Amino acid sequence: MGLSSANWKKSTRSNTAGGECVEVADNLPGVVAVRDSKDPSGPVLAFKPHTWHAFIEHAKQS
C-alpha cells in the first residue's frame, strides 16, 4: 500500500495532552488508513471504506 500521498488528519476525539491519538487518511483510493500519531513511521491499519464507515457509525451509537 502506497501511503506517500496520504493526507493524515488527527482525530477530533484524540487526547489533547499528547496521549492517545490516532490519525486517519481517507483520501486514498479504496482504503482508509489509521495510525498512531505518536509513531508516524510505525504500523498502519488499513480498512475498506465501507468497513471504516460502519465502525464509525457504530462508535457514534455507543
PyMOL commands that place a pseudoatom at each C-alpha (Angstrom):
pseudoatom trace, name=CA, resn=MET, resi=1, chain=A, elem=C, hetatm=0, pos=[0.000, 0.000, 0.000]
pseudoatom trace, name=CA, resn=GLY, resi=2, chain=A, elem=C, hetatm=0, pos=[1.463, 3.349, -1.010]
pseudoatom trace, name=CA, resn=LEU, resi=3, chain=A, elem=C, hetatm=0, pos=[0.992, 5.939, 1.716]
pseudoatom trace, name=CA, resn=SER, resi=4, chain=A, elem=C, hetatm=0, pos=[3.129, 8.711, 0.257]
pseudoatom trace, name=CA, resn=SER, resi=5, chain=A, elem=C, hetatm=0, pos=[0.020, 10.640, -0.837]
pseudoatom trace, name=CA, resn=ALA, resi=6, chain=A, elem=C, hetatm=0, pos=[-1.868, 10.050, 2.425]
pseudoatom trace, name=CA, resn=ASN, resi=7, chain=A, elem=C, hetatm=0, pos=[-3.442, 13.177, 3.894]
pseudoatom trace, name=CA, resn=TRP, resi=8, chain=A, elem=C, hetatm=0, pos=[-3.305, 12.381, 7.631]
pseudoatom trace, name=CA, resn=LYS, resi=9, chain=A, elem=C, hetatm=0, pos=[-5.817, 14.035, 9.958]
pseudoatom trace, name=CA, resn=LYS, resi=10, chain=A, elem=C, hetatm=0, pos=[-5.746, 13.752, 13.729]
pseudoatom trace, name=CA, resn=SER, resi=11, chain=A, elem=C, hetatm=0, pos=[-8.980, 12.513, 15.266]
pseudoatom trace, name=CA, resn=THR, resi=12, chain=A, elem=C, hetatm=0, pos=[-11.090, 15.193, 16.931]
pseudoatom trace, name=CA, resn=ARG, resi=13, chain=A, elem=C, hetatm=0, pos=[-11.538, 12.715, 19.799]
pseudoatom trace, name=CA, resn=SER, resi=14, chain=A, elem=C, hetatm=0, pos=[-7.796, 12.440, 20.453]
pseudoatom trace, name=CA, resn=ASN, resi=15, chain=A, elem=C, hetatm=0, pos=[-6.355, 13.350, 23.813]
pseudoatom trace, name=CA, resn=THR, resi=16, chain=A, elem=C, hetatm=0, pos=[-5.106, 16.967, 23.677]
pseudoatom trace, name=CA, resn=ALA, resi=17, chain=A, elem=C, hetatm=0, pos=[-2.497, 16.228, 26.368]
pseudoatom trace, name=CA, resn=GLY, resi=18, chain=A, elem=C, hetatm=0, pos=[-0.450, 14.204, 23.863]
pseudoatom trace, name=CA, resn=GLY, resi=19, chain=A, elem=C, hetatm=0, pos=[-1.707, 10.828, 24.988]
pseudoatom trace, name=CA, resn=GLU, resi=20, chain=A, elem=C, hetatm=0, pos=[-3.876, 8.502, 22.963]
pseudoatom trace, name=CA, resn=CYS, resi=21, chain=A, elem=C, hetatm=0, pos=[-4.021, 9.998, 19.466]
pseudoatom trace, name=CA, resn=VAL, resi=22, chain=A, elem=C, hetatm=0, pos=[-4.922, 8.440, 16.154]
pseudoatom trace, name=CA, resn=GLU, resi=23, chain=A, elem=C, hetatm=0, pos=[-4.659, 9.822, 12.661]
pseudoatom trace, name=CA, resn=VAL, resi=24, chain=A, elem=C, hetatm=0, pos=[-6.793, 8.802, 9.701]
pseudoatom trace, name=CA, resn=ALA, resi=25, chain=A, elem=C, hetatm=0, pos=[-6.117, 9.151, 5.988]
pseudoatom trace, name=CA, resn=ASP, resi=26, chain=A, elem=C, hetatm=0, pos=[-9.307, 8.779, 3.969]
pseudoatom trace, name=CA, resn=ASN, resi=27, chain=A, elem=C, hetatm=0, pos=[-8.087, 10.284, 0.708]
pseudoatom trace, name=CA, resn=LEU, resi=28, chain=A, elem=C, hetatm=0, pos=[-6.553, 7.084, -0.668]
pseudoatom trace, name=CA, resn=PRO, resi=29, chain=A, elem=C, hetatm=0, pos=[-8.338, 5.080, -3.370]
pseudoatom trace, name=CA, resn=GLY, resi=30, chain=A, elem=C, hetatm=0, pos=[-10.168, 2.090, -1.874]
pseudoatom trace, name=CA, resn=VAL, resi=31, chain=A, elem=C, hetatm=0, pos=[-8.644, 2.256, 1.600]
pseudoatom trace, name=CA, resn=VAL, resi=32, chain=A, elem=C, hetatm=0, pos=[-8.860, 4.178, 4.871]
pseudoatom trace, name=CA, resn=ALA, resi=33, chain=A, elem=C, hetatm=0, pos=[-5.553, 4.140, 6.763]
pseudoatom trace, name=CA, resn=VAL, resi=34, chain=A, elem=C, hetatm=0, pos=[-5.224, 4.584, 10.533]
pseudoatom trace, name=CA, resn=ARG, resi=35, chain=A, elem=C, hetatm=0, pos=[-2.043, 5.118, 12.555]
pseudoatom trace, name=CA, resn=ASP, resi=36, chain=A, elem=C, hetatm=0, pos=[-0.790, 6.214, 15.970]
pseudoatom trace, name=CA, resn=SER, resi=37, chain=A, elem=C, hetatm=0, pos=[0.085, 9.915, 15.722]
pseudoatom trace, name=CA, resn=LYS, resi=38, chain=A, elem=C, hetatm=0, pos=[2.976, 9.458, 18.167]
pseudoatom trace, name=CA, resn=ASP, resi=39, chain=A, elem=C, hetatm=0, pos=[4.596, 6.911, 15.813]
pseudoatom trace, name=CA, resn=PRO, resi=40, chain=A, elem=C, hetatm=0, pos=[4.046, 8.190, 12.254]
pseudoatom trace, name=CA, resn=SER, resi=41, chain=A, elem=C, hetatm=0, pos=[6.595, 5.782, 10.784]
pseudoatom trace, name=CA, resn=GLY, resi=42, chain=A, elem=C, hetatm=0, pos=[5.113, 2.831, 12.670]
pseudoatom trace, name=CA, resn=PRO, resi=43, chain=A, elem=C, hetatm=0, pos=[2.464, 0.343, 11.631]
pseudoatom trace, name=CA, resn=VAL, resi=44, chain=A, elem=C, hetatm=0, pos=[-0.682, 1.364, 9.773]
pseudoatom trace, name=CA, resn=LEU, resi=45, chain=A, elem=C, hetatm=0, pos=[-4.065, -0.335, 9.862]
pseudoatom trace, name=CA, resn=ALA, resi=46, chain=A, elem=C, hetatm=0, pos=[-5.921, -0.381, 6.544]
pseudoatom trace, name=CA, resn=PHE, resi=47, chain=A, elem=C, hetatm=0, pos=[-9.683, -0.749, 6.164]
pseudoatom trace, name=CA, resn=LYS, resi=48, chain=A, elem=C, hetatm=0, pos=[-12.047, -0.856, 3.228]
pseudoatom trace, name=CA, resn=PRO, resi=49, chain=A, elem=C, hetatm=0, pos=[-14.012, 2.408, 3.254]
pseudoatom trace, name=CA, resn=HIS, resi=50, chain=A, elem=C, hetatm=0, pos=[-17.378, 0.726, 3.931]
pseudoatom trace, name=CA, resn=THR, resi=51, chain=A, elem=C, hetatm=0, pos=[-15.878, -1.186, 6.878]
pseudoatom trace, name=CA, resn=TRP, resi=52, chain=A, elem=C, hetatm=0, pos=[-14.393, 2.011, 8.346]
pseudoatom trace, name=CA, resn=HIS, resi=53, chain=A, elem=C, hetatm=0, pos=[-17.647, 3.937, 7.960]
pseudoatom trace, name=CA, resn=ALA, resi=54, chain=A, elem=C, hetatm=0, pos=[-19.607, 1.096, 9.604]
pseudoatom trace, name=CA, resn=PHE, resi=55, chain=A, elem=C, hetatm=0, pos=[-17.148, 1.179, 12.531]
pseudoatom trace, name=CA, resn=ILE, resi=56, chain=A, elem=C, hetatm=0, pos=[-17.541, 4.962, 12.900]
pseudoatom trace, name=CA, resn=GLU, resi=57, chain=A, elem=C, hetatm=0, pos=[-21.352, 4.740, 12.818]
pseudoatom trace, name=CA, resn=HIS, resi=58, chain=A, elem=C, hetatm=0, pos=[-21.300, 2.020, 15.473]
pseudoatom trace, name=CA, resn=ALA, resi=59, chain=A, elem=C, hetatm=0, pos=[-18.883, 4.027, 17.644]
pseudoatom trace, name=CA, resn=LYS, resi=60, chain=A, elem=C, hetatm=0, pos=[-21.162, 7.071, 17.444]
pseudoatom trace, name=CA, resn=GLN, resi=61, chain=A, elem=C, hetatm=0, pos=[-24.042, 4.986, 18.837]
pseudoatom trace, name=CA, resn=SER, resi=62, chain=A, elem=C, hetatm=0, pos=[-22.020, 3.657, 21.783]
for i in range(1, 62): cmd.bond("trace and resi %d" % i, "trace and resi %d" % (i + 1))
show_as sticks, trace
zoom trace
